[in-house]
């Protein structure tokens, strides 16, 4: 089992507009800046209902939870005088714009779609040890598209070279397709700490790119 050594400040926070629609994903540092400047409020799930807190009241709630109500999936930021619980969802109090209805075609989302798994050998690797492979090589007219690019380890990519999988006697473990929802959000929702996002990321909005 992999042990995460990431800082709580590197966690992700879901951002809602004033109408409680998901519009963005940011890191904890940015979220606290918005809270301190009174540009946002924390949205917290409590007994099946939602409560909102400004920065001051969230700090008070955090002090209570730190003493009596800690959960394994919670993250905490320690200050000189106290510990503050990392919020999972915040709401922008004056922002009413809607999210863009698209999924970005980029390296990060391709890796997320393929779950950091080489599509030839089936092994998982850290992003630093992965590359992108054109199934139909560009030298043979292959395009940059969801259906023609997959995640591949360096070894398999080198082995395949400028050939098609058939020419290289290699087999794809699954057929690549354009995702119906944001791949990076799907990965986040597999993590216990981000389960509170699900209410705001139902199927109606999962095709929205929030990165």
C-alpha positions as a Python dict, from the first residue, in 0.01 Angstrom:
ca = {
    (1, 'X'): (0, 0, 0),
    (2, 'X'): (133, 342, -96),
    (3, 'X'): (167, 594, 187),
    (4, 'X'): (92, 952, 86),
    (5, 'X'): (332, 1211, 223),
    (6, 'X'): (159, 1502, 55),
    (7, 'X'): (100, 1816, 257),
    (8, 'X'): (-261, 1896, 355),
    (9, 'X'): (-209, 2226, 172),
    (10, 'X'): (-177, 2029, -151),
    (11, 'X'): (-524, 1881, -114),
    (12, 'X'): (-802, 1988, -349),
    (13, 'X'): (-1107, 2199, -270),
    (14, 'X'): (-1424, 2204, -479),
    (15, 'X'): (-1544, 2558, -554),
    (16, 'X'): (-1913, 2637, -601),
    (17, 'X'): (-2063, 2953, -744),
    (18, 'X'): (-2322, 3145, -544),
    (19, 'X'): (-2593, 2914, -683),
    (20, 'X'): (-2413, 2608, -537),
    (21, 'X'): (-2299, 2481, -880),
    (22, 'X'): (-1948, 2337, -910),
    (23, 'X'): (-1726, 2564, -1118),
    (24, 'X'): (-1364, 2498, -1022),
    (25, 'X'): (-1114, 2289, -827),
    (26, 'X'): (-834, 2467, -642),
    (27, 'X'): (-571, 2386, -381),
    (28, 'X'): (-608, 2453, -10),
    (29, 'X'): (-377, 2754, -11),
    (30, 'X'): (-598, 2935, -261),
    (31, 'X'): (-912, 2832, -74),
    (32, 'X'): (-789, 2981, 254),
    (33, 'X'): (-698, 3306, 79),
    (34, 'X'): (-1054, 3333, -54),
    (35, 'X'): (-1196, 3257, 291),
    (36, 'X'): (-974, 3508, 471),
    (37, 'X'): (-1069, 3779, 219),
    (38, 'X'): (-1441, 3703, 276),
    (39, 'X'): (-1482, 3611, -90),
    (40, 'X'): (-1599, 3261, -5),
    (41, 'X'): (-1752, 3052, 272),
    (42, 'X'): (-1708, 2688, 374),
    (43, 'X'): (-1986, 2445, 285),
    (44, 'X'): (-1994, 2156, 531),
    (45, 'X'): (-2217, 1847, 544),
    (46, 'X'): (-2364, 1793, 891),
    (47, 'X'): (-2628, 1528, 965),
    (48, 'X'): (-2735, 1518, 602),
    (49, 'X'): (-2774, 1894, 575),
    (50, 'X'): (-2545, 2174, 464),
    (51, 'X'): (-2406, 2443, 689),
    (52, 'X'): (-2199, 2742, 577),
    (53, 'X'): (-1923, 2918, 770),
    (54, 'X'): (-1710, 3224, 721),
    (55, 'X'): (-1340, 3194, 807),
    (56, 'X'): (-1381, 3297, 1172),
    (57, 'X'): (-1665, 3059, 1248),
    (58, 'X'): (-1492, 2776, 1055),
    (59, 'X'): (-1184, 2822, 1272),
    (60, 'X'): (-1401, 2793, 1584),
    (61, 'X'): (-1572, 2479, 1450),
    (62, 'X'): (-1229, 2336, 1366),
    (63, 'X'): (-1105, 2387, 1721),
    (64, 'X'): (-1403, 2189, 1852),
    (65, 'X'): (-1362, 1911, 1595),
    (66, 'X'): (-989, 1887, 1660),
    (67, 'X'): (-1065, 1798, 2021),
    (68, 'X'): (-1374, 1582, 1990),
    (69, 'X'): (-1456, 1488, 1631),
    (70, 'X'): (-1154, 1393, 1420),
    (71, 'X'): (-1197, 1162, 1121),
    (72, 'X'): (-925, 964, 948),
    (73, 'X'): (-1003, 1119, 609),
    (74, 'X'): (-982, 1478, 737),
    (75, 'X'): (-681, 1701, 677),
    (76, 'X'): (-562, 1965, 919),
    (77, 'X'): (-344, 2273, 893),
    (78, 'X'): (-160, 2372, 1208),
    (79, 'X'): (-110, 2741, 1287),
    (80, 'X'): (76, 2900, 1577),
    (81, 'X'): (-237, 2905, 1794),
    (82, 'X'): (-464, 2630, 1663),
    (83, 'X'): (-545, 2364, 1405),
    (84, 'X'): (-785, 2441, 1120),
    (85, 'X'): (-965, 2166, 934),
    (86, 'X'): (-911, 2171, 558),
    (87, 'X'): (-1246, 2243, 391),
    (88, 'X'): (-1352, 2014, 106),
    (89, 'X'): (-1606, 2251, -47),
    (90, 'X'): (-1628, 2630, -53),
    (91, 'X'): (-1883, 2864, -211),
    (92, 'X'): (-1799, 3194, -380),
    (93, 'X'): (-2044, 3446, -239),
    (94, 'X'): (-2049, 3685, -536),
    (95, 'X'): (-1967, 3460, -834),
    (96, 'X'): (-2262, 3349, -1046),
    (97, 'X'): (-2098, 3242, -1373),
    (98, 'X'): (-2155, 2890, -1504),
    (99, 'X'): (-1880, 2633, -1574),
    (100, 'X'): (-1764, 2560, -1927),
    (101, 'X'): (-1932, 2255, -2078),
    (102, 'X'): (-1621, 2080, -2204),
    (103, 'X'): (-1343, 1841, -2107),
    (104, 'X'): (-991, 1955, -2182),
    (105, 'X'): (-790, 1730, -2409),
    (106, 'X'): (-455, 1738, -2232),
    (107, 'X'): (-183, 1517, -2086),
    (108, 'X'): (-322, 1526, -1732),
    (109, 'X'): (-670, 1413, -1836),
    (110, 'X'): (-537, 1136, -2060),
    (111, 'X'): (-333, 998, -1770),
    (112, 'X'): (-640, 1029, -1545),
    (113, 'X'): (-865, 857, -1800),
    (114, 'X'): (-621, 565, -1823),
    (115, 'X'): (-569, 568, -1443),
    (116, 'X'): (-189, 605, -1481),
    (117, 'X'): (-185, 256, -1630),
    (118, 'X'): (19, 163, -1936),
    (119, 'X'): (-235, 58, -2197),
    (120, 'X'): (-2, -209, -2333),
    (121, 'X'): (154, -390, -2035),
    (122, 'X'): (-119, -296, -1787),
    (123, 'X'): (118, -181, -1512),
    (124, 'X'): (67, 141, -1316),
    (125, 'X'): (341, 403, -1296),
    (126, 'X'): (389, 751, -1150),
    (127, 'X'): (327, 1026, -1405),
    (128, 'X'): (699, 1098, -1428),
    (129, 'X'): (752, 748, -1571),
    (130, 'X'): (470, 760, -1825),
    (131, 'X'): (445, 892, -2179),
    (132, 'X'): (174, 939, -2440),
    (133, 'X'): (157, 708, -2739),
    (134, 'X'): (-18, 763, -3072),
    (135, 'X'): (-186, 432, -3157),
    (136, 'X'): (-169, 521, -3525),
    (137, 'X'): (168, 702, -3536),
    (138, 'X'): (177, 1058, -3664),
    (139, 'X'): (418, 938, -3932),
    (140, 'X'): (130, 726, -4065),
    (141, 'X'): (-128, 1003, -4042),
    (142, 'X'): (-232, 958, -3678),
    (143, 'X'): (-413, 1253, -3516),
    (144, 'X'): (-413, 1402, -3168),
    (145, 'X'): (-744, 1273, -3035),
    (146, 'X'): (-895, 1089, -2739),
    (147, 'X'): (-936, 782, -2959),
    (148, 'X'): (-575, 777, -3086),
    (149, 'X'): (-365, 863, -2780),
    (150, 'X'): (-310, 639, -2478),
    (151, 'X'): (-96, 632, -2167),
    (152, 'X'): (214, 414, -2210),
    (153, 'X'): (520, 334, -2003),
    (154, 'X'): (853, 434, -2152),
    (155, 'X'): (954, 73, -2214),
    (156, 'X'): (639, -11, -2411),
    (157, 'X'): (652, 317, -2600),
    (158, 'X'): (1010, 248, -2708),
    (159, 'X'): (924, -109, -2802),
    (160, 'X'): (630, 4, -3016),
    (161, 'X'): (827, 283, -3182),
    (162, 'X'): (673, 433, -3495),
    (163, 'X'): (447, 134, -3559),
    (164, 'X'): (85, 48, -3496),
    (165, 'X'): (13, -202, -3216),
    (166, 'X'): (-58, -468, -3480),
    (167, 'X'): (272, -398, -3657),
    (168, 'X'): (455, -417, -3324),
    (169, 'X'): (268, -734, -3217),
    (170, 'X'): (127, -550, -2913),
    (171, 'X'): (-229, -542, -2780),
    (172, 'X'): (-416, -253, -2613),
    (173, 'X'): (-575, -355, -2283),
    (174, 'X'): (-880, -137, -2362),
    (175, 'X'): (-1014, 73, -2646),
    (176, 'X'): (-951, 444, -2585),
    (177, 'X'): (-1256, 670, -2594),
    (178, 'X'): (-1342, 1030, -2520),
    (179, 'X'): (-1452, 1034, -2153),
    (180, 'X'): (-1811, 1126, -2077),
    (181, 'X'): (-1707, 1301, -1757),
    (182, 'X'): (-1396, 1473, -1631),
    (183, 'X'): (-1130, 1200, -1577),
    (184, 'X'): (-950, 1393, -1304),
    (185, 'X'): (-1274, 1441, -1110),
    (186, 'X'): (-1351, 1071, -1142),
    (187, 'X'): (-1013, 993, -982),
    (188, 'X'): (-1079, 1238, -700),
    (189, 'X'): (-1413, 1078, -623),
    (190, 'X'): (-1244, 743, -573),
    (191, 'X'): (-1072, 899, -273),
    (192, 'X'): (-1265, 884, 55),
    (193, 'X'): (-1173, 1239, 151),
    (194, 'X'): (-1360, 1382, -150),
    (195, 'X'): (-1690, 1194, -109),
    (196, 'X'): (-1865, 1517, -8),
    (197, 'X'): (-1813, 1641, -365),
    (198, 'X'): (-2056, 1386, -508),
    (199, 'X'): (-2366, 1587, -423),
    (200, 'X'): (-2241, 1875, -634),
    (201, 'X'): (-2102, 1660, -915),
    (202, 'X'): (-2401, 1459, -1023),
    (203, 'X'): (-2421, 1326, -1377),
    (204, 'X'): (-2567, 1650, -1508),
    (205, 'X'): (-2243, 1831, -1441),
    (206, 'X'): (-1975, 1564, -1467),
    (207, 'X'): (-1898, 1663, -1824),
    (208, 'X'): (-1775, 1999, -1697),
    (209, 'X'): (-1403, 2064, -1688),
    (210, 'X'): (-1317, 2205, -1347),
    (211, 'X'): (-938, 2204, -1357),
}
